[in-house]
């Protein structure tokens, strides 16, 4: 049986509100030491930019929409397991919810344990990797 998770990419609007722009459903390995670690390792060196320089050498996403597209390209490797869902998808049998957002050019990840109804992590990808290594 799989450990289901949802991963939401959240964008800040000009008025300060937040909007989920996409949701990725993962059928299995959605637990913190699985999907959480893979997600953090993937996000670790990303820089969120607004416009792409011709001389750019960093790993970048041109805004959160660009990051969302790259997320699906990275995680989807064949049929099954990874699905693109409606941005407001919920109650998909998920045990974990991951929310990714930008805060002053930093990428933050918040992880919720849905079944126990609590936040279990909030921080940068590097902090998530440190957190999971402490748990191991």
N, C-alpha and C positions, 0 to 999 in steps of 0.2 A: 504494500500500500504506500502511496506517495505522501510526501509532506508538501502540501500545496501552499503557494504564496502568491501575493500580489505585489507588484512594484509599480509605484506611481511616480511620474515625473511631474513636478509642480513648478509652475512659473508665477513669479510676482507680476501683477498688473501695475500699470502706471498709477492707479489710485491707491496702491498699497495692498489691495486684496490679493488672494492667491487663487490660482485655477489649475486643476489637474488637466494636463494636456494629453496624457495617454496612461494606460494601465497595461502592464504585462502580467499575464497569468503564467505561473510555473507549476506544472503538475507534480513534480517530485524534486526532492533535495532542497526544499524551500526553507529549511531551518537555518539558524544563525551561522553555525559552523559550516554549512554548505553554501547556499545561495548568498548569504550575508558576506562570507569571506570572498567568494568569487566576485560579487558586486564591488566590494571595497577594493580588491586588487585591481579590477578594471578601472575604477574611478580614480585611483590613487594619484596619477600624474596628470589628470585632465585639468585644463584651464578653460574657464568660460569666458568668451570674448564677445565683443559686439563689432563685427567686421573682421575680415581676414586679410592680413598683410601678405604681400607676395613673398616676403622673406621669413615668414613664420616657420619656426623649427620645433615649437612645443607641440605637445598633444593637446589639441583644442576642440572645443565645440562652439559653434557660432550661435550661442543662446541655448536655451533648454530644449527647444524643438529639435535642434541639430543633435543634442545629446540623446534625446529620445530615439531618434532614427538610428544613431550609432549603437544604442543599447540593443535594439532588436537585431541589427546586423551582427553584433558580437555574440549574442546568446542563442540565436536561432540557427541550428545546424542540420535541420531535416524535419520530417513530419513529426507531429506530436510534441509533447512537453511544454513548449513555449507558444503562447497565444497572445495576439493583440486583442485587447478587450476595450469596451466602451470606457472612456475616462472615469466615469463614476461607478464602475463595476465594484460590487461588493457581495458578500454572502455567496461566494463561489466555493465554499468548503475550505477556504484558506485558514491555515494555522498562524501564518505570519504575514504582516503587512510592512512593506518597506516604502518609505517616502523619501524622494530625492529632491532637494531644492538648493538654490544658490543663495548665499548670504554674503554680500560684499565680496564677490568673486570666489568665495570658498564654497565647495560642495559639501552639503550636510546630508547625513542619512539619519532618519528616525525609524526605529524598528518597534513594531507592536506585536505582542503575543495576543492574538485575537481570542483564543480560547480562554485565557486567563484574564483578559480585558485589562492589559497594562502595557505601558511603554517599557521596553527593556533596553533600549539604547538610543542615544542622541549624540551625534558628533560627526567628525570628519572621517573619511575613509581610513586614514592612518589610525585614528583612535579606535575605530571598529576592529581593525586588525590587532591592535594592542589588547583590546577588551577580550577578543576571542582567544588570543594566545594565553591569557590569564585563566580563562575558563577551562582550557584543555589540560 
